[in-house]
Amino acid sequence: MATLQPRGSWLPDIKRKALEDAKKMQATVDKQSAETGKDSPPYLLKELIGKGSFGRVYTATDLATKMLVAVKIIDIEESDTQNPKLADTFREVMAEINALKLLSDSGAKNINVVIDALAVGQSMWMITEYCAGGSVATLMRPTAPGGLQEKWIIPILREVSEAVFWVHRQGIIHRDIKCANVLITETGGVQLCDFGVAGIIETKFDKRSTFIGTPHWMAPELFDQNTSYGTEVDIWAFGSSETTSSRTRLGYKATNTRAN
């Protein structure tokens, strides 16, 4: 007689595929390095933990320190081929690295800064601290539809606000603050990540007009290319994240692109 399998039975298979993916990627990197006469990167890929249009993220062992880190691998050529109209991946990666270097040099708190960055073949590798707790978006899934409890939301938002303070202090607009970009460390620390669409402003009067971000977290002025904006758009996204974390629903559903 056929029986229903418990949901947990899927987990070993998912884990196995994630481990196999990392093993294959490591083998490919080692082969390419050998063919070009270069040393392999000093990181041993362990498990695939995320993927998207930007590339893939793996856990890895830093061979020098034996620490567990996160490795974001962006295939420059493949990314530009998939979206030739926006074929500027290398510039975007370097912009993210530069923004994170600014924050790291300033001693910014609660930022998932880059530990190392290196070119590997046609890819860029960005190495950051591994946050074992995952993202706030991941933590919210078991709580649907009610959202996280207030006793958890308040300390998370407090730490995110500290991160935003440091980001704006360095003249940076994050432009994509959302629950998926807030990570939790193994010890319960909070880190803001993913500065891939961040913008750097030169003066406090400088403004931007680029249409960029994740729609449900974007301030109304971001939808209008004729309207300039500054760091205030991050405050809107911060508020949207609070609403989302407490309701497990998308922050705001706009009926038009202008604020009242």
N, C-alpha and C positions, 0 to 999 in steps of 0.2 A: 504494500500500500504506500502510495506517495505521501511524503510528510513535508511540512514546511520547515525550512532551515532557519535557525535563529540568525538575526542580523549580524551577530558577532562573527559568524562563519565567513563573512566576506573579508574581514580584516586581515587574516593571514595572507590571502591572495593579493590584496592591495599592497601589503607590506613587501611581499615577495617581488612583485613587479617593480616597486620603488627601488628595492635593493639591486635588482637586475639592471634597471635603467642606469643606475650610478656605476655599476660594474662595466657596462658596455661603454659608457661615456669615458670612463677612466682608461679603458683599453684603447679607445679611439685616440685619445689625447696622447697616450704613451707611444702609440704607433706613429702619429704625426710628428711627435718630437724626435723620435729615432730617425725618421726619414729626412728630417731637416738638420739633423746633427745638433739639436738643442736639448737641454735638460728638461725633463717634465716639470710642471709647476710643483712647488714644495707643499702640495696639499693632496691628500688621498680622499677621493670622493667616496661617500658612504651610502647615502640614500637620497632619492629625489623627494623633495618636500613641497615643491610648488612649480607651476609652469604657466606660461601665458604668452601673449604676443611679444613680450619683451625678451623671452628666453626661458631658462630653467634655473631653479634654485635647489642646491644640494647641501646636505650636511657633509662636512669633511673634517679630516684630522689634519691639523697643522703639524707637519712632520718635524718642525724645529721645536715647537713647544708642547706637542702632543695634546693641545687643546682642541675641543670641538668648535668648529666655526661654521658659518653659512657662506656658501659660494654661489654668487649670482653670475650665470654665464649668458652673455648676450652675443648671439651670432650676428655680427654686423652685416655681412653680405646677405644672409637669409632674411633678416628683418627688413632690409631695404628692398629686397626683391618682392616680398609679400605686399609692401605698400610703397610702390615707386614714387607716388605723389608726395610722400613724406619721407623720402629717402635721405635722412640726415641722422641716422642712428648714432654714428660715432660722435658727432657734435653733441647730441643729447646726453650720451654717456659721460663725456668729458665735462659737460655742464653739471651733471649730478655729482661727479667726483669732486669738482672744484667747490661746489656748494658745501659738500660734506667736509672738505678739508678746511674751509673757513670756519665751520662750526667746531671741528676737532681742535683747531689751533686756538680757538677762543675759550676752550674749556666748557663748552655748552653741555648742559645736563639733559638727560632723558632723550638722547639722540642715538639712533642706530648708525654710528659713524663707520666709515670705511677703514678697515685695518690695513688693507693692501689692495692694490689694483695693478693688473698686469695684462699685457696682450699675449694671447695664446692662439697662434694661427690666425684665423679670420674672426676670432672671438675676443671679447673683453671679459676678464674675470674681476669681479668685485667681491672682496672678502670682508665680511662683517661679523660682529658678535652673533652667535646663535642664540635665539630666544626660544627656549624649550616650551614655553607656555602657549605659543602660537599667537594669533591675532585676536583682538577683541571680537571681531566678526565670527571667528571660530568658536570662541567661548559662548557666544550668544545662541548658537544653534540648538543646544539642548534646552534652552529656556523659552523657546518660542511657544505660544505667541506673547508671553508676558514680558519678556526682556529681562535684563540683569536686575538684581536687587539694588536698591539705593545704596546700601552699605558698600557695594563694590563699585558702583558708578562714580560716587563722589571721590574716592581716592584716585581712581583712574583719570578722571577729568582734571583733578588737581595736578597730577604729574604731566599730563598732556599740555596743560596751560603753561607749565614751567618750560616745556620744550618749545612751545610757540613763542614765548617771551624771548628765548635765546635765538630762535630763527629770525624773528623780526629785528632783534638787536643787531644782527649781522647784515641787515639789509636784504634779507631773503624772503620771498613770498613762496610758500610751499605749494599752494594751488591744488592740492589733492588730499586734504585732511579728511579722513573717513575711518570707520572702525577697522577696516581691513589693513590700514596702514599704521595701526597702533599695536605694538607687540608687547608681550608679557614675558619677562625672563623667568628662569627657573626659581629665582628667589623672590619673585613677585614684583620686580622692578618694571617700569613702563618706559617704552622707547618709541619715538616717532620715527617712521622709516619712509622709504621710497620718495626720493627727491628728484625723480626722473623728469618731472615737468616744472620744477622750481624755477623761479626767476629771481635774478639779483638786481636790486635797484641801487643806483649810484648815490642818490640824495633822498632826503625825506620828502622832497617834492616830486620825485620821479614817479611816473605812473606807467602801467602796462595796458595793452588793449587786445592781447592774444586770447582767442577762444580756446580754452583748454581746461581739463579737469574731468570729474565724474558728475554727470548731469544732476542727479538728485542731491548732491552736496554742494553744488555751485551756487554762488550768490547771483542774483538776477542780472547785475551789470556784466557778468561774464558772458552772458548770452548775446550781448549787444556790442558788436565790434566798433561801434561809433562812440562807445562810452569807455573812458579810461578807468583804471582801478589801481588800488595799492594793497597794503597788507590787510585792509579791512575784510577782504574776501575770505581770508583764513578764519576770521572770527565767525563769519556766517557758517562756514563749514564745520567749525568747532561746535557751534550750537546745533547744527544738523546731526552731528555725531552723537551728541547727548540725547537728542530725541530718538534717534535710531536705537541706541543701546538700551533705552528704557522701554521701547515698544516692539523691538525686532522688526520694525517696518522702516521703509525708506523715509529719510528725513522730511522732505517737503515735496508736494506735488503742485507745481506751479501751473497757473492757468494763463499766465503771460510772462514775459521776460523782464518786466520792470517792477521794482519794489514800489509799494504805495508810499 
